[in-house]
């Protein structure tokens, strides 16, 4: 997956996006019906208002829809989809629009079905570790609804704003996916509207359901199989103990050696995240955690579980880091310092805008044992192209996010070329 985030006003217009377009006459005939379903205030047709919905976080492609509707119930979603189906008007479902893969890119002159009004927490069943929510509920709000005794493990960096419906569509992960898995591991069931407007229920609050794994096909299908209108999620009890450290190294290669040692020893931390020097510099400007900006790399390692388990393994984590050449190891003294560590890691993407007006971010996965080799090659390619590349990634499972920084359209093509070389 290759994605671009731009912090300036530069745009790539719809003639560079996929060449698919709705019939304007069919859309015009549909507008009145959409207003009748969702109300005038929830049917958007004004040019300036429509610009909000021209893209998701992948700004490289922007397409103007013909109209945007914001249904307030499953019945309204179904009625909108049915009306589009009958008039053969293409539509795209949209959540918070924070995705980076173009999943919410509209069809030119088509309909965008925005689900941001569906924001209710419908049921919380902690004895059975379940919660039922509408798709517009944010990732963070799920954990808040089941706290302080439980939490929802998938935690993408955009979790404050990204919605559960989008998480289901993209099978989102996050920093703790190394131990806890992805969205697909926590979706028990959905209510969804199919492409002809039929409402179906797949799975539910139960542990398992008989028959084909249709739920497994739907999660991660990027909205192509239906619009999710309710989601049953599995939540987890908060671990008895959580301890977090930040270790600093002279190079990403040295940090990579520590990661290999930790995982090779059979330890499964809740998270192992790595940031290189460029990402540390950017994040420090935004998060002010007091991290050394001359460090070549930083690891954020978090252990969770029983008190005895965490206590026994934590000293080993510190030893693995020291043996790999860590110049400093900081252990979070309390929840406030732990939050600062995570604020640094999750600020890395947006903070990159402090160093460059645009960046091209990659999403690739490599064998964990190849981390030192791959990071060294990325550094060589960056020097060869004369461009800055920041590296932020889930080190435990080898999921890398190299960010190629550039300024202006004149460098965009070289940034894309370098990104391709990296992948």
C-alpha positions in Angstrom: 0.0 0.0 0.0 1.4 3.4 -0.9 -0.2 6.5 0.4 0.5 10.2 0.4 -0.4 12.8 3.0 0.0 16.5 2.0 0.0 19.4 4.4 -0.2 22.1 1.8 -2.9 23.2 -0.5 -1.6 21.3 -3.5 -4.2 19.1 -5.1 -4.4 16.3 -7.6 -7.7 16.7 -9.4 -10.2 14.0 -10.4 -8.8 13.6 -13.9 -5.8 11.8 -12.3 -8.1 9.6 -10.2 -9.8 6.4 -11.5 -11.9 7.1 -14.6 -15.3 6.2 -13.2 -18.3 8.6 -13.3 -21.9 8.5 -12.5 -24.6 9.7 -14.8 -25.4 13.3 -13.7 -29.0 13.1 -15.0 -29.6 10.0 -12.8 -28.1 11.7 -9.8 -30.1 14.8 -10.3 -33.3 12.7 -10.5 -32.3 11.0 -7.2 -31.6 14.1 -5.1 -35.3 14.7 -4.2 -35.6 11.1 -3.1 -32.5 11.4 -0.9 -33.9 14.6 0.7 -37.1 12.8 1.5 -35.2 9.9 3.1 -32.6 11.8 5.1 -34.0 15.4 5.3 -32.8 18.6 3.6 -30.3 19.3 6.4 -28.6 15.9 5.9 -28.4 16.0 2.1 -25.4 18.0 0.8 -25.2 19.3 -2.7 -23.4 22.6 -2.4 -20.1 22.7 -4.2 -18.2 24.2 -1.3 -19.6 21.6 1.2 -18.9 18.7 -1.1 -15.2 19.5 -1.1 -15.0 18.1 2.4 -15.8 14.7 1.0 -13.5 14.7 -2.0 -10.9 12.4 -0.4 -9.9 10.6 2.7 -6.4 11.0 4.2 -4.9 10.0 0.8 -5.0 13.5 -0.7 -3.2 12.4 -3.9 -6.6 11.6 -5.4 -9.6 13.9 -5.0 -12.9 13.4 -6.7 -16.1 15.5 -6.4 -19.3 13.5 -5.6 -22.7 14.6 -6.9 -24.2 14.6 -3.4 -23.5 13.5 0.2 -26.2 12.0 2.5 -25.9 11.5 6.2 -28.5 8.9 7.2 -29.4 8.7 10.9 -30.5 5.0 11.1 -30.2 1.6 9.5 -33.6 2.1 7.8 -32.3 5.4 6.2 -29.1 3.7 5.0 -31.1 0.9 3.5 -33.5 3.3 1.8 -30.6 5.3 0.3 -28.8 2.3 -1.0 -32.0 0.9 -2.4 -32.8 4.2 -4.2 -29.2 4.2 -5.7 -29.6 0.6 -6.7 -32.9 1.2 -8.5 -31.5 4.2 -10.4 -28.2 2.6 -11.1 -26.3 5.4 -9.3 -22.9 4.3 -7.8 -22.2 5.2 -4.1 -19.3 4.9 -1.6 -19.7 4.6 2.1 -17.6 6.9 4.3 -16.6 7.0 8.0 -14.4 9.6 9.5 -12.3 10.0 6.4 -9.0 9.4 8.2 -8.0 6.4 6.1 -4.8 6.5 4.1 -5.6 4.1 1.2 -8.3 5.9 -0.7 -11.1 3.7 0.6 -13.5 6.6 0.9 -12.6 8.1 -2.5 -16.0 9.0 -4.2 -17.1 8.0 -7.6 -17.2 11.2 -9.7 -20.7 12.7 -9.5 -21.9 9.7 -7.5 -23.2 9.5 -3.9 -21.3 9.4 -0.7 -23.1 7.8 2.2 -21.5 9.3 5.3 -22.1 7.4 8.5 -21.0 10.0 11.0 -24.4 10.4 12.6 -24.6 6.8 13.6 -22.7 7.3 16.9 -24.6 5.4 19.5 -23.2 2.8 21.9 -26.2 0.5 21.9 -25.3 -2.2 24.5 -22.5 -3.0 26.9 -22.3 -6.5 28.2 -19.1 -6.8 30.3 -19.8 -10.2 31.8 -19.7 -11.6 28.3 -17.0 -9.1 27.1 -19.2 -7.6 24.4 -20.2 -4.2 23.2 -22.7 -3.3 20.4 -22.0 0.0 18.6 -23.0 1.9 15.5 -20.3 2.5 12.9 -19.7 6.2 13.7 -18.5 5.5 17.2 -14.7 6.2 17.4 -12.1 3.6 18.3 -11.3 5.5 21.5 -14.9 5.8 22.5 -15.3 2.0 22.6 -12.5 1.6 25.2 -14.0 4.6 27.1 -17.5 2.9 27.1 -16.1 -0.3 28.6 -13.5 1.2 31.0 -12.0 1.2 33.5 -12.3 -2.6 33.8 -12.1 -3.5 30.1 -10.6 -2.1 26.9 -10.7 -2.6 23.1 -7.2 -3.7 21.9 -7.0 -2.5 18.2 -5.5 1.0 18.5 -4.6 2.6 15.2 -2.7 5.9 15.5 -5.8 7.8 14.4 -7.9 6.1 17.1 -9.2 9.4 18.5 -11.0 10.2 15.3 -11.2 7.0 13.2 -14.6 5.2 13.4 -15.4 1.6 14.0 -17.1 1.3 10.7 -13.9 2.3 8.9 -11.9 0.0 11.2 -14.1 -2.9 10.1 -13.8 -1.9 6.4 -10.0 -1.7 6.5 -9.3 -4.4 9.2 -7.3 -1.8 11.1 -4.5 -2.8 13.5 -2.4 -0.6 15.6 0.5 -0.6 18.0 -0.8 -3.5 20.1 -1.6 -5.8 17.2 1.6 -7.8 17.7 0.1 -9.4 20.8 -3.6 -8.8 20.5 -4.3 -9.0 16.7 -6.4 -6.9 14.3 -10.0 -5.7 14.1 -11.0 -9.1 12.5 -10.1 -10.8 15.8 -12.6 -8.7 17.7 -15.6 -8.4 15.4 -18.3 -11.0 16.5 -21.1 -9.9 14.2 -22.4 -7.1 12.1 -25.7 -5.7 10.8 -25.1 -4.6 7.2 -26.9 -3.2 4.2 -26.1 -5.1 1.0 -25.8 -3.4 -2.4 -29.5 -3.7 -3.2 -30.7 -2.3 0.1 -31.3 -5.6 1.9 -30.5 -5.6 5.6 -28.7 -8.7 6.9 -27.2 -9.8 10.2 -24.0 -11.8 10.1 -22.7 -13.3 13.3 -23.7 -11.7 16.5 -22.8 -11.5 20.2 -22.2 -15.3 20.5 -18.8 -16.9 20.6 -19.2 -18.5 17.2 -21.9 -19.2 14.6 -22.3 -22.2 12.3 -21.9 -22.0 8.5 -19.5 -20.2 6.2 -17.2 -17.5 7.6 -19.0 -14.6 5.9 -17.9 -12.3 8.6 -14.2 -13.0 7.8 -14.9 -12.0 4.2 -16.7 -8.8 5.1 -14.1 -7.5 7.6 -11.4 -5.8 5.5 -13.5 -5.8 2.3 -13.2 -1.9 2.2 -17.0 -1.4 2.0 -17.4 -3.4 -1.3 -19.6 -6.1 0.2 -22.0 -3.9 2.2 -22.4 -0.9 4.6 -22.0 -1.9 8.2 -24.7 -0.3 10.4 -24.1 -2.1 13.7 -21.0 -4.0 15.1 -20.7 -6.5 17.9 -17.2 -6.2 19.3 -15.3 -8.4 21.8 -13.5 -6.4 24.5 -10.8 -7.6 26.9 -10.3 -7.1 30.7 -7.6 -4.6 31.5 -4.4 -6.4 32.4 -3.4 -6.6 36.1 -0.1 -4.9 35.3 1.2 -2.7 32.5 4.8 -1.5 32.3 6.4 0.6 29.6 9.9 1.6 28.7 11.6 3.7 26.1 15.0 2.7 25.0 17.3 4.8 22.9 20.0 3.6 20.4 22.7 5.0 18.2 21.0 3.5 15.1 17.9 1.7 13.9 20.0 -1.3 13.2 21.0 -1.6 16.8 17.4 -1.2 17.9 16.5 -3.9 15.4 18.9 -6.3 17.0 17.2 -5.7 20.4 13.8 -6.5 18.8 15.1 -9.7 17.3 16.6 -10.7 20.7 13.3 -10.0 22.5 11.0 -11.9 20.1 13.6 -14.7 19.6 13.5 -15.3 23.3 9.8 -16.1 23.1 8.6 -13.0 24.9 5.4 -11.5 23.5 5.2 -7.8 24.6 1.9 -5.9 24.3 3.7 -3.7 21.8 7.2 -3.1 20.3 7.3 0.2 18.4 10.4 1.8 16.7 11.1 5.4 15.6 14.2 6.6 13.9 16.0 9.9 14.5 13.9 11.9 12.0 10.6 10.7 13.4 11.9 11.4 17.0 12.8 15.0 16.0 9.4 15.6 14.5 7.4 14.0 17.3 9.4 15.8 20.0 8.4 19.1 18.4 4.7 18.1 18.8 4.6 16.0 22.0 7.4 17.5 24.1 8.3 14.3 25.9 11.9 15.3 26.5 13.3 12.6 24.4 16.9 13.0 23.1 16.7 14.3 19.6 20.2 13.1 18.8 19.2 9.4 19.3 19.5 7.3 16.2 16.4 5.3 17.1 13.9 4.7 20.0 12.0 1.6 21.0 8.8 1.8 22.9 8.2 -1.6 24.6 5.2 -2.4 26.7 4.6 -5.5 28.7 1.2 -6.4 30.1 -0.3 -9.3 32.0 -0.2 -10.6 35.6 1.9 -8.8 38.1 4.3 -11.8 38.4 4.7 -12.3 34.7 5.4 -8.7 33.9 7.8 -8.3 36.8 9.7 -11.4 35.7 10.0 -10.3 32.1 10.6 -6.6 32.5 14.2 -7.0 33.7 14.9 -9.2 30.7 13.6 -6.4 28.4 16.0 -3.9 29.9 18.8 -6.4 29.6 18.1 -7.2 25.9 18.1 -3.4 25.1 21.4 -2.9 27.0 23.0 -5.9 25.3 22.1 -4.4 21.9 23.8 -1.1 22.8 21.1 1.1 24.2 22.5 4.4 25.3 19.6 5.0 27.7 16.6 3.2 29.0 13.7 5.1 30.6 10.9 3.3 32.5 7.6 5.1 32.7 7.2 5.9 36.4 3.4 6.4 36.2 0.4 6.5 33.9 1.2 10.1 32.9 4.7 9.2 31.7 3.4 6.1 29.9 0.9 8.4 28.1 3.7 10.7 27.0 5.7 7.8 25.6 2.6 6.8 23.5 1.9 10.4 22.5 5.4 10.5 21.0 4.8 7.4 19.0 1.3 8.3 17.8 2.3 11.9 17.0 5.0 10.7 14.5 2.8 10.8 11.4 1.1 14.2 11.8 4.2 15.7 13.3 6.1 15.0 10.1 4.4 18.1 8.7 6.7 20.1 10.8 9.7 18.9 8.7 8.2 18.9 5.2 5.0 20.1 3.5 4.3 16.6 2.2 5.3 13.0 2.7 4.7 9.7 1.0 4.1 6.9 3.5 4.5 3.2 2.8 2.9 0.2 4.5 5.0 -2.9 4.0 5.8 -6.0 6.0 9.1 -7.8 6.2 10.4 -10.8 8.2 11.4 -9.5 11.6 14.9 -11.0 11.3 15.5 -8.7 8.2 14.9 -5.5 10.1 18.6 -4.4 10.4 19.3 -5.2 6.7 16.2 -3.5 5.4 16.7 -0.3 7.5 20.2 -0.1 6.3 19.1 -0.4 2.6 16.4 2.3 3.2 19.1 4.6 4.5 21.2 4.0 1.4 18.3 4.7 -0.9 17.5 7.9 0.9 21.1 9.1 0.5 21.1 8.1 -3.2 18.0 10.1 -3.9 19.0 13.0 -1.7 15.7 12.8 0.2 14.8 12.4 3.9 13.0 9.2 4.9 11.6 8.8 8.4 10.9 5.3 9.7 8.1 4.5 12.1 6.9 0.9 12.5 5.5 -2.0 14.5 8.9 -3.6 15.0 7.5 -6.8 16.6 5.8 -8.0 13.5 8.0 -6.2 10.9 5.3 -3.8 9.7 7.2 -0.8 8.4 6.0 2.7 7.6 8.8 4.6 5.8 7.8 8.2 5.3 9.5 9.9 2.3 9.5 13.7 3.0 9.3 16.2 0.1 8.3 19.8 -0.7 6.3 20.8 -3.7 5.0 19.1 -6.8 8.4 19.1 -8.4 9.7 16.6 -5.8 6.5 14.4 -5.8 7.5 12.2 -8.7 10.9 11.5 -7.2 9.3 10.8 -3.8 7.0 8.3 -5.4 9.9 6.7 -7.3 11.9 6.3 -4.1 8.9 4.9 -2.3 8.6 2.2 -5.0 12.3 1.4 -4.6 11.8 1.0 -0.9 8.9 -1.4 -1.3 
